[in-house]
């Protein structure tokens, strides 16, 4: 393929493959826990980390990681304060993160505006090998954690009271999950964009949940959907000369709608079979 002759596309495809494994494993738990907006919140807060990096002339990836980890811890603290009103923590952090990002952007040097925009919508050209390696390491770490703690996380996700009775450290597990999700979002932003990274985490999981018959099947299908959407969207982005994050997101939307149509056709076919 001609597009693989470019080094930045090889980096982008490797990153896309790694994200296809990371996003669904976290996204399924986010959807089941009814925390889909948490990914959106952390992605918006990450803009403050990017702006902070440009303001102090530091590596934006490092500052974004720090800000997102702090935000993930604060989110768990606020959720414990307002039990039953989890949307309050989302509103507070999202508003604070965006406000801080806008203020820092206005104070940062003018040349940083273009760089910050690439973090908003994603830019495969700016992706470095270091970020690709970090994504690979993160995939391995999340994969190992998933295998080791799948059952405790499964119990925690569906019923925190039962998890507490079983002696599981509910608060610590939830906080660690938030932090890992925040780190994943911070690392995925350069290719997906802060405004669209939450969709890349949620849409494969939402599609897999409608197709899978068991929890393991949902995870497996979500990863397959993630791979098809990431690679297909990135390829389309190259040939159509469109923003990668937006094109990948539209690929996931198309796959989700296709799944709904196929399910509907299947249901209608089964009804007709019963009539005969």
HELIX and SHEET records of a PDB file:
HELIX    1   1 UNK A    2  UNK A    5  5                                   4    
HELIX    2   2 UNK A    7  UNK A   32  1                                  26    
HELIX    3   3 UNK A   36  UNK A   55  1                                  20    
HELIX    4   4 UNK A   60  UNK A   81  1                                  22    
HELIX    5   5 UNK A   86  UNK A  107  1                                  22    
HELIX    6   6 UNK A  112  UNK A  121  1                                  10    
HELIX    7   7 UNK A  124  UNK A  126  5                                   3    
HELIX    8   8 UNK A  129  UNK A  158  1                                  30    
HELIX    9   9 UNK A  160  UNK A  165  1                                   6    
HELIX   10  10 UNK A  170  UNK A  192  1                                  23    
HELIX   11  11 UNK A  197  UNK A  211  1                                  15    
HELIX   12  12 UNK A  215  UNK A  240  1                                  26    
HELIX   13  13 UNK A  244  UNK A  275  1                                  32    
END                                                                             
